[in-house]
């Protein structure tokens, strides 16, 4: 099985656990004299079984990520950490540029109103955000390529 397939299975198992959990909560209590919509104990057993499968799958994914390398020779785990940091960096830079640029459509009504000044160079922030976005896209391509090329470890 390829790493990408395991990641897809992990996402499906996580969704399944969430759905079963909601059904457990809906069926955990019922009114005397009526039947519950579903057997909460059976649903709980299903959730626990799926969680065991998910745990094993996640362990295999983590082992694979620690051993596999992306195009640049970097370990996949390090590339994923870099990707997360780039996403946060891009978010901070764009938020800073947006805040420094101010709200669109605002204009002074009177000459006596105070002007708002920017404390940050908006153009420079946007250029830095664009560079980070470009690096993030390139890294994402490398990670996705590795996901489809690397076999999942036992």
Buried (B, 14 or more C-beta within 10 A) or exposed (E): EBBBEBBEBBEEBBEBBEEBEEBBEBBEEEEEEEEBEBBBEEBBEBBEEBBEBBEEBBEBBEEBBEEBBBBEEBBBBBBBEBBEEBBEBBEEBBEBBBBBBEEEEEEEEEEEEEEEEEEEEBEEBBEBBEEBBEBBEEBBEBBEEBBEEBEBBE
